[in-house]
Amino acid sequence: MNMPAMKTETATAIAAPTANTVASPVVTMTPKRPPRAEKYIKMAKNTAVQVVPPLIVIALLMLFWELVCRRAGSSLPPPSRVFKDTKELIFDPFFDRGGIDKGLFWHLSASLQRVALGYSLAAIAGIALGTLVGQSVWAMRGLDPLFQVLRTIPPLAWLPLSLAAFRDGQPSAIFVIFITSVWPIIINTAVGIRNIPQDYRNVAAVVQLNPLEFFAKIMIPAAAPYIFTGLRIGIGLSWLAIVAAEMLIGGVGIGFFIWDAWNSSHISEIILALFYVGIIGFVLDRLIAGLGKIVTRGTSAG
């Protein structure tokens, strides 16, 4: 008769904690970030490391420029005055009142079109001539001394000859760009071709590649780092040359804009134009460098 009571007491004794039982600690798990969030955080940190230091340096330089120009009474305008004088050009770069009275967008666009054409011609001719000089000993002996002499001639020294030959400012400016930027492309391409490992040439001879296949599959991939080094130097020289050439040939272009602003004593406009020239030159260099990384990575993977 007492059996059910005994079972109940036993179950209660088992279920009830004893005095000696140690309570287990409560472990709180921190939620793990998803892989995509970790990737974005890493990208943000890398971007901050690349962007913040230059911004700090630029801010300090602007502050120094502002203080020096205000205290020294310099004729060079401080950044605050440059912004005040050029607000219209900054916020409305697309205006077109006819003739040369245009916004900075149109001047920069005209200059970039000339650079694109002249630089493209220089890249094609430079890679072809560089390949010839690098591959042929006789071509190197005959052409290399001539290239070394011509590349030392200043860009603007070619402008009178080009004006006499073409009798027009547009092709003259394109020729100046071409003749200025072609030399580093030729020289770097030739160096890259000459530095192709002999093992590559032996493999090409074993598999009996024709000259076109050898050029596409051996020469260009092996010499790509040298070629793109020449292309980067060439694009910088092209942008330098067009600004100088446009000061003399006139018309629409950033070089002529700078010269016209000087003649009108608009120093603030000159400073703004130089800022745009520097930014675009930097972007062009980064574009060629990025393209070089893609091509060299692709050729090495292939």
N, C-alpha and C positions, 0 to 999 in steps of 0.2 A: 504493500500500500504506500510505502514511502519512496518507491523507486522513481517516480516522476520528479519529486522534489529534489532528489539527489542529482538527477541529470541537469536540472535547471541551475542548481548551485555550481556544478562543475563547469557548465558553459559560461556562467557569469564570471567564474574565477579565471577562465582562459581569456575571455574577452577583455576583462578589466586590466589596465596596465599596473604593474607592480611599482613599488617605490623606487626600486633600483634601475628601472628602465630609463635609458638615456634617449632623449628626444633627438631624432636625426635632423641635422641642419637643413634649412630651406635653401636650395640652390636656385638662384635666378639666372636664367640664360639670356644674355644680351642678343637681341635679334641681329642676325648676320646680314650685312648689306648684300644686295644682289650684285652679281658680277658687273652688270651694266653700270650701276651706280659707282662702283669702285673705278671703273674705266673712266667715267666722266670726271670723278674727283681727281684722278691722276692727270687727266688732260688739263683740267683747270689749274692744277699746281704747276705743271710744265709751262703753260701759257703765262701764268703770273711770273714765273722765274725769267721768262724771256722778255716780257713786256714791261714789267714794273721798273727794273733798273734804268732802261733808256728813258722812260717817262720822268723819272726822278732827275736824271742828268739834264734833260731838256728843260724841265721846270726851273732848275737852278740856273741854267744858262740864260733863260728868259728873264729871270729875276735880276741876274747880274747885268744883263743888257739894259733893262729898264732903269736900274739905279745909276749906272754909269752915264747913260744918255741924259737923265734928268739932272744929275749933279754937275756934270762937266759942261753942260750947255752945248753938246755936240750937235752938228747939223744932221747927223744920222738920227732918224726918228726912232723913239722907243717902241716896243711891241704894242703898247696901248694905242699910240698914234697910228701905227701901221694898220691896225685893225679898224680904227675909226675912218681912215682915209680910203680903205679898200673894201668896205662892207658891201658895196654894190657888186664889185667883182667877185667877192666870195659867195654871196647868196644868190647872185644871178649870173652864172657863167655862160648862159646860153643866149644872151641878147645878141641881136644882129641888126645894126642900123645901116648896113650897107657899107661897101668899101672895106677899109681896114678897121672900122669902128665896130669891133666884135668882142664878144666875151672871151674869157680865157679858154673855154672849152674848144672854141673854133681854132684858136691859135695853136693850142697843144695838139689838136687833132690833125691840123695841117702838117705840123712838124713830125708827128708820129707816122703819118702816111709816107712822107719822104724817107724817114728812117727805115720803115718796113721795106720799102722797095730797094733802096740802096744796100741795106744790110743783107737782104735775101740774095741779091746778086753777088755780094761779097762772099757770103757763105758758100754758095754753089761754086764760084770760081776758086775760092780759097781752098776748099776741100779737094777739088779736082787737081789744082796745081800742087798742093801739098802732097797729095798721093803720088803724083808724077815725080816730084823732087825726092820724096822719101824712098820710092821704089827703084828709081833709075840713078845710077852713079853718074852717068853722063849728064843727065838733066840737073842733078845737084851741082856739078862742077860748072855748068853753063849758066844756070839761073840763080843759084843762091847768092853769088856776089852782087848781081843786079838787084835782087830783092833787098839785100842788106843796105844798099845805097838808097834805093827809093823810099824805104820805110822811114828814113830819118828826115825826109822833107816834111815841114810843117803842113798841116791840113789846108790852111788858108793860102799857102803859096800855090796850091793847085787851082784856086778859084779864078784868077785872071785867065789862065790857059783854058779852063773849062768854059768860061764866058766867051772867050774868043772862038772856041770850037763850036759850041752849041748855040750861042747868041740868044740864050734864054735863061732866066734864073732858075726855073724848075729843074730841067735836066742838069744844070750846072751844080745845084745843091746835091742832087742824087749822086752825081759823079764824085763830088768831094767826100760824101759819106762812103761810097764804095772804095775809093782809093785810100781812105784813112783806115778803114776797118779790115781790109783784106789781108794785110801783112801778118798780123798775129795769127790769123786763121791758117795761112799758108805755113808759117814757121812751126806752129804747134802740131799741125797735121803731119808735116814731114818728120818731125821728131818722133811722133807716135808710130808712124809707119816704119821708121828705121829701128825702133825698139821692139818690134814684133819678135817674140822668141823664135829661135830657129826650129824648135820642135813643132811649132804650128806650121811652118813652111814645109817641114818634112812630111807631116800628116797630109797636107794638101797635095803634095807630090805623089804620095802613096795612093790616095783615093782619086787622083787625076782630076782635080777641080779645074774647070776652065777659068780664064781670067776674070770673067764676070762673077762666077761663084766664089772665087778666091777673094775678090774685093768685098762681096756682100757678107760672106760667112767667116772670113778670117781677118781681113784688114780693118774693116769698120768696127767690129766688136772689140778687137784688141787695142785699137788706137782711140776708142771713144773717149776715155778720160782726157787725153791730150787734145782731141778735137774740141771738146766742150770747154776746155780751158781757153783755147783760142777764141771760141765763140763768145765767151763771157767778156774777154778783153775787148773783142771787136764791138760788142753792143755798147759798151761804155764809151769807146772812142767814137762810135757813130753818133751817140747822143751829144757828146761834146762838140763834134764837128758841125752838126746841123745848127746848133745854137749860134756858133760863131759865123757860119756861112750866111744864115738868115739876117744877121745884122747888116750884111753888105748887099745882099740881093734884094731886100725889101719884100713887100707883099705880106700875106697872112702867114704868121708863124711866131713861135714864142721868142725866137731870137730878135725878130724885127719889133715885137712888142716891147722887149727890154730896151732896145735902142731908141724907139719912139718915146718911151717913158723918160729916158735920160734927156732927150732933146726937149721934152716938156717939163723937166725938173720935177717929175713925179717919183721921188725916191721910194715912197711907200709901195708903189706899184712894182718897182724893180725888185724890192725885197720879197713881195708876194710871189712874183714870177720865179725868182730863184728858189723859193721854197717848193713850188710845184715842179720845177726842173729837177731838184734833188730827189723828191719823192718818186717821180716817174723813173728817173735813172736807177734808183734802188729797186723799184718793182721790176724793171726790165732785167736787171742783173739776177734777181731772185727767180724770175721765170725761166731764164736760160739755165740757171743752176739746178732748178727743180726738174726741168726736162732732161738735163744731163744725168741726174740721179736715176730717173725712170729708165732711160735708155741703157745706162751702164748696168743697172740692176737686172734689166731684162736680158741683156746680152750675156751677163755672167751666169744667170739662171739657165739660159738656153745652152 
